[in-house]
Amino acid sequence: MSKEKTAQLRKFVAPFEKADVKASVQQMINTIPPFLVLWFLAYLALDVSVWLTVGISIVAAGFVVRMFIIFHDCTHGSFFKNKKANAVVGTITGILTLFAYEKWKREHAIHHASSGNLDKRGVGDIWVMTIDEYVEASKWERFKYRMYRNPLVMFGLGPLFLVLISSRFNRKDARKKERNNTYLINASLVVLYTVMILAIGWQAFVLIQGTIMFTAGALGIWLFYIQHTFEDSYFEDESEWDYVKAAIEGSSYYELPKVLQWVTGNIGFHHVHHLSPRVPNYNLEKAHVSTPPLQKATTVNLKTSFQSLKYKVYDEENKRFVTFGAIKHLLGESRTAQQ
């Protein structure tokens, strides 16, 4: 993409980068209080049916996803104009969604700065191996990769790993501000959860909160996976990597029914978000509709998105994802060559 087109795209999107305090507050009001009400209703429903409680908890998980989008916007400094307001709301929603604000803020910034860059993988992204890397890897490394890419592991164990391990501990190179924020959120969770367990009992708490956070976590991983894993997704070596191409060609437009679009905070317009992280979630659709070039991004919907589950390894030569089955013969050739 030429520098002229890049500059033009950024110019088109710039008007949508302004946070609207009224819109942000309104989104908080229609997201956080309903979540708390649903949590309470799920507890009251225990007197009627455990399954009713589970059903209400699953609905509440949708509001956690929407709350996470608020958290996500705060980490980009796009939810409010004021930096401190973003930090405060981001930390509060971080407690409610079980994510460490400063930690996730830094890792996600790295993801945006390196998405699709084959030489800068490993922070804030999904593990992707190229065909050559997979063929040349040891049996143990290939086994780990296959397990990681297995849907049962990714969407089953993935949410547990995210909230119980990854978000609870700082990286070795974390600065003091990041470490203290993680400690604050962890301590807040201990206090909050202890009070709730003492108030309603650990069985009720685990059933409700466990169902909510597991469901929300699985949905979150699904969204992230789908928006970066599709057949012709963009990946390049550092020397050829381009930020704008990575945003538009390496992030999909996940076309969802309006209700699900609302629940997921418009994050389906992921190509717009990657082009300009400063666009608040409530302006993403407007930017997409108003900018014709952005409408050329790869579009997936509920039905076609499930096809992405079969894409496992990236083919650098043909610039596309392939299945494990498509490269099975290469493993045999590799063993023969080694002999």
VMD Tcl script that draws the C-alpha trace (Angstrom):
set ca {
  {0.00 0.00 0.00}
  {1.42 3.36 -1.02}
  {2.24 6.09 1.47}
  {-0.45 8.25 -0.13}
  {-3.16 5.64 0.44}
  {-1.92 5.05 3.98}
  {-2.11 8.76 4.76}
  {-5.54 8.97 3.17}
  {-6.89 6.09 5.25}
  {-5.64 7.65 8.45}
  {-7.21 10.96 7.41}
  {-10.57 9.26 6.81}
  {-10.50 7.60 10.25}
  {-9.16 10.55 12.25}
  {-12.60 12.20 12.88}
  {-13.75 9.06 14.69}
  {-10.83 9.00 17.13}
  {-12.44 11.44 19.55}
  {-13.84 10.04 22.78}
  {-17.34 11.20 23.72}
  {-17.76 11.42 27.49}
  {-21.55 11.15 27.24}
  {-21.35 8.04 25.04}
  {-18.73 6.47 27.31}
  {-20.74 7.08 30.49}
  {-23.88 5.81 28.80}
  {-22.08 2.62 27.82}
  {-20.90 2.10 31.38}
  {-24.48 2.57 32.63}
  {-25.98 0.08 30.19}
  {-23.24 -2.47 30.87}
  {-22.06 -2.56 34.50}
  {-25.37 -2.16 36.44}
  {-27.15 -4.79 34.26}
  {-24.27 -7.19 34.94}
  {-24.59 -6.70 38.70}
  {-28.37 -7.15 38.52}
  {-28.00 -10.37 36.52}
  {-25.46 -11.66 39.05}
  {-27.95 -11.07 41.86}
  {-30.78 -12.66 39.87}
  {-28.60 -15.70 39.23}
  {-28.18 -16.06 42.99}
  {-31.92 -15.67 43.66}
  {-32.64 -18.24 40.94}
  {-30.90 -20.91 43.01}
  {-34.15 -21.22 44.98}
  {-35.90 -22.14 41.74}
  {-33.42 -24.16 39.68}
  {-29.68 -24.60 39.31}
  {-30.16 -24.62 35.55}
  {-31.97 -21.29 35.68}
  {-28.98 -19.91 37.58}
  {-26.60 -21.27 34.93}
  {-28.75 -19.75 32.16}
  {-28.78 -16.31 33.78}
  {-25.03 -16.58 34.41}
  {-24.41 -17.24 30.71}
  {-26.39 -14.10 29.83}
  {-24.36 -12.18 32.42}
  {-21.19 -13.42 30.70}
  {-22.21 -11.41 27.64}
  {-22.11 -8.26 29.75}
  {-18.64 -9.24 30.98}
  {-17.51 -9.37 27.34}
  {-19.01 -5.92 26.79}
  {-17.37 -4.71 30.01}
  {-14.05 -6.06 28.77}
  {-14.39 -3.88 25.65}
  {-14.66 -0.85 27.96}
  {-11.54 -2.09 29.76}
  {-9.88 -2.64 26.38}
  {-10.67 0.90 25.20}
  {-9.29 2.32 28.44}
  {-5.96 0.55 27.82}
  {-5.78 2.33 24.47}
  {-6.66 5.67 26.04}
  {-9.67 5.89 23.75}
  {-12.62 5.56 26.15}
  {-12.07 8.94 27.81}
  {-10.01 11.95 26.80}
  {-8.59 12.10 30.31}
  {-5.70 9.71 30.98}
  {-6.54 9.35 34.68}
  {-10.19 8.56 33.93}
  {-9.07 5.77 31.59}
  {-6.77 4.39 34.29}
  {-9.45 4.47 37.01}
  {-12.23 2.94 34.90}
  {-9.75 0.51 33.35}
  {-8.64 -0.70 36.78}
  {-12.23 -1.07 38.04}
  {-13.34 -2.99 34.94}
  {-10.10 -4.94 35.23}
  {-11.21 -6.12 38.67}
  {-14.65 -7.05 37.35}
  {-13.25 -8.90 34.32}
  {-10.19 -10.35 36.16}
  {-7.56 -8.64 34.00}
  {-4.62 -6.58 35.23}
  {-4.97 -3.15 33.62}
  {-1.36 -1.96 33.29}
  {-0.07 -5.42 32.40}
  {-2.64 -5.95 29.67}
  {-2.19 -2.39 28.45}
  {1.50 -2.95 27.71}
  {1.13 -6.43 26.23}
  {-1.76 -5.38 24.02}
  {0.19 -2.37 22.76}
  {2.94 -4.78 21.72}
  {0.33 -6.89 19.93}
  {-0.84 -3.89 17.92}
  {2.71 -2.86 17.07}
  {3.67 -6.34 15.85}
  {0.48 -8.08 14.67}
  {1.29 -10.11 11.55}
  {5.05 -9.61 11.97}
  {6.65 -13.06 11.81}
  {9.82 -11.78 13.48}
  {8.00 -10.31 16.48}
  {5.65 -13.01 17.70}
  {5.08 -14.10 21.27}
  {3.52 -11.21 23.21}
  {-0.23 -10.63 23.34}
  {-0.98 -12.86 20.37}
  {-2.00 -16.40 19.46}
  {0.83 -18.89 18.90}
  {1.37 -19.27 15.15}
  {3.96 -21.52 13.54}
  {4.93 -21.44 9.88}
  {5.10 -24.66 7.86}
  {8.91 -24.69 7.96}
  {8.97 -24.10 11.71}
  {6.44 -26.88 12.33}
  {8.23 -29.41 10.11}
  {11.61 -28.65 11.65}
  {10.30 -28.66 15.25}
  {10.84 -31.59 17.61}
  {8.03 -34.08 18.21}
  {7.48 -32.53 21.64}
  {7.24 -29.02 20.24}
  {4.80 -30.17 17.54}
  {2.72 -31.95 20.19}
  {2.53 -28.79 22.31}
  {1.51 -26.75 19.28}
  {-1.19 -29.23 18.27}
  {-2.56 -29.20 21.81}
  {-2.49 -25.42 21.92}
  {-4.43 -25.18 18.65}
  {-6.94 -27.83 19.72}
  {-10.34 -26.12 20.25}
  {-10.96 -28.04 23.48}
  {-7.70 -26.72 24.91}
  {-7.89 -23.22 23.46}
  {-11.49 -22.54 24.46}
  {-11.67 -24.97 27.39}
  {-8.42 -24.53 29.30}
  {-7.58 -21.17 27.74}
  {-10.05 -19.13 29.86}
  {-8.77 -20.77 33.05}
  {-5.16 -20.02 32.14}
  {-5.97 -16.40 31.32}
  {-7.79 -15.49 34.53}
  {-6.03 -17.76 37.03}
  {-2.42 -17.57 35.85}
  {-1.57 -15.16 33.04}
  {-3.42 -12.15 34.47}
  {-2.36 -12.77 38.05}
  {1.40 -12.58 37.61}
  {3.66 -9.83 36.27}
  {6.22 -10.33 33.55}
  {9.85 -10.33 34.67}
  {10.54 -7.02 32.94}
  {7.44 -5.28 34.36}
  {8.00 -1.81 35.77}
  {6.93 -0.71 39.24}
  {3.68 0.94 38.07}
  {2.63 -2.21 36.26}
  {3.54 -4.46 39.18}
  {1.68 -2.32 41.70}
  {-1.42 -2.23 39.52}
  {-1.44 -6.03 39.28}
  {-1.00 -6.29 43.06}
  {-3.86 -3.83 43.60}
  {-6.22 -5.76 41.34}
  {-5.25 -9.11 42.87}
  {-5.72 -7.78 46.41}
  {-9.08 -6.26 45.45}
  {-10.21 -9.60 44.06}
  {-9.20 -11.43 47.23}
  {-11.17 -9.00 49.39}
  {-14.20 -8.91 47.07}
  {-14.38 -12.67 46.60}
  {-13.88 -13.35 50.32}
  {-16.78 -11.06 51.21}
  {-19.02 -12.66 48.59}
  {-18.17 -16.20 49.68}
  {-18.89 -15.34 53.30}
  {-22.18 -13.76 52.24}
  {-23.60 -16.49 49.95}
  {-21.38 -19.54 50.44}
  {-18.59 -20.87 48.28}
  {-20.79 -23.31 46.33}
  {-23.15 -20.61 45.07}
  {-20.25 -18.25 44.37}
  {-18.25 -20.81 42.38}
  {-21.30 -21.89 40.38}
  {-22.30 -18.34 39.40}
  {-18.95 -16.60 39.07}
  {-17.30 -19.68 37.60}
  {-19.96 -20.02 34.89}
  {-19.84 -16.31 34.11}
  {-16.08 -15.97 33.83}
  {-15.50 -19.26 32.01}
  {-18.15 -18.42 29.42}
  {-16.91 -14.84 29.00}
  {-13.30 -16.04 28.74}
  {-14.15 -18.61 26.06}
  {-16.10 -16.00 24.08}
  {-13.23 -13.53 24.38}
  {-10.67 -16.02 23.11}
  {-13.02 -16.98 20.29}
  {-13.35 -13.35 19.18}
  {-9.61 -12.77 19.27}
  {-8.93 -16.02 17.41}
  {-11.50 -15.42 14.67}
  {-10.35 -11.87 14.05}
  {-6.78 -12.92 13.29}
  {-7.11 -16.47 11.99}
  {-8.61 -16.79 8.55}
  {-7.28 -18.38 5.39}
  {-5.55 -15.38 3.79}
  {-4.60 -13.53 6.96}
  {-1.61 -11.20 6.67}
  {1.82 -12.29 7.93}
  {5.18 -10.98 6.75}
  {8.83 -10.90 7.78}
  {10.05 -7.72 9.45}
  {11.59 -6.42 6.23}
  {8.25 -6.58 4.37}
  {5.85 -5.92 7.24}
  {3.51 -2.94 6.94}
  {1.36 -1.62 9.79}
  {-1.64 -0.59 7.68}
  {-1.67 -3.80 5.64}
  {-1.40 -5.80 8.86}
  {-4.41 -3.92 10.23}
  {-6.67 -4.25 7.20}
  {-5.50 -7.58 5.77}
  {-4.55 -9.26 9.04}
  {-7.73 -8.41 10.97}
  {-11.17 -9.52 9.89}
  {-14.53 -7.80 9.91}
  {-16.66 -10.17 11.99}
  {-20.18 -9.43 10.78}
  {-22.50 -10.29 13.67}
  {-26.25 -9.94 14.29}
  {-26.99 -6.56 15.91}
  {-27.60 -8.06 19.36}
  {-24.22 -9.83 19.36}
  {-22.56 -6.77 17.86}
  {-23.87 -4.77 20.84}
  {-22.77 -7.40 23.36}
  {-19.26 -7.54 21.86}
  {-18.91 -3.76 21.78}
  {-18.47 -3.55 17.99}
  {-15.12 -5.32 18.24}
  {-16.09 -7.24 15.10}
  {-14.87 -4.16 13.24}
  {-11.42 -5.31 14.20}
  {-9.72 -4.06 11.07}
  {-10.80 -0.52 11.96}
  {-9.57 -0.97 15.51}
  {-6.15 -2.18 14.37}
  {-5.83 0.67 11.90}
  {-6.57 3.19 14.65}
  {-6.72 1.94 18.28}
  {-7.73 5.46 19.36}
  {-11.20 5.02 17.85}
  {-13.56 4.20 20.78}
  {-15.65 1.08 20.27}
  {-18.88 3.04 19.76}
  {-17.33 4.78 16.72}
  {-15.90 1.70 14.99}
  {-18.95 0.98 12.85}
  {-19.23 4.64 11.83}
  {-15.60 4.64 10.69}
  {-16.14 1.40 8.74}
  {-19.27 2.68 6.97}
  {-17.70 6.06 6.17}
  {-14.45 4.67 4.76}
  {-14.96 2.57 1.57}
  {-11.42 1.05 1.53}
  {-12.04 -0.44 4.98}
  {-15.09 -2.27 3.64}
  {-12.76 -4.43 1.55}
  {-11.41 -6.19 4.63}
  {-11.97 -9.95 4.89}
  {-15.51 -10.48 6.15}
  {-16.60 -13.49 8.20}
  {-19.97 -14.20 9.77}
  {-21.28 -16.64 12.36}
  {-21.45 -19.48 9.85}
  {-18.17 -18.97 8.00}
  {-16.19 -18.14 11.14}
  {-16.24 -21.78 12.24}
  {-14.17 -22.66 9.17}
  {-11.24 -20.90 10.83}
  {-10.95 -23.72 13.35}
  {-9.31 -25.90 10.71}
  {-6.52 -23.41 9.98}
  {-3.46 -24.38 11.99}
  {-0.14 -23.55 10.29}
  {0.89 -20.56 8.21}
  {2.17 -21.11 4.67}
  {4.69 -18.30 4.08}
  {5.12 -19.10 0.40}
  {1.42 -18.94 -0.49}
  {0.46 -16.40 2.20}
  {-2.33 -18.40 3.81}
  {-3.21 -20.70 6.68}
  {-3.42 -24.44 6.02}
  {-4.60 -27.49 7.95}
  {-2.39 -30.03 9.70}
  {-3.56 -32.58 7.14}
  {-2.30 -30.47 4.25}
  {1.29 -30.68 5.48}
  {1.27 -34.23 6.86}
  {3.29 -35.49 3.89}
  {6.05 -32.99 4.66}
  {6.69 -34.63 8.01}
  {7.34 -37.93 6.26}
  {9.68 -36.27 3.80}
  {11.51 -34.60 6.69}
  {12.08 -37.91 8.47}
  {13.33 -39.48 5.23}
  {15.78 -36.63 4.64}
  {17.14 -36.96 8.18}
  {17.82 -40.67 7.64}
}
mol new
graphics top color blue
foreach p $ca { graphics top sphere $p radius 0.5 }
foreach p [lrange $ca 0 end-1] q [lrange $ca 1 end] { graphics top cylinder $p $q radius 0.2 }
display resetview
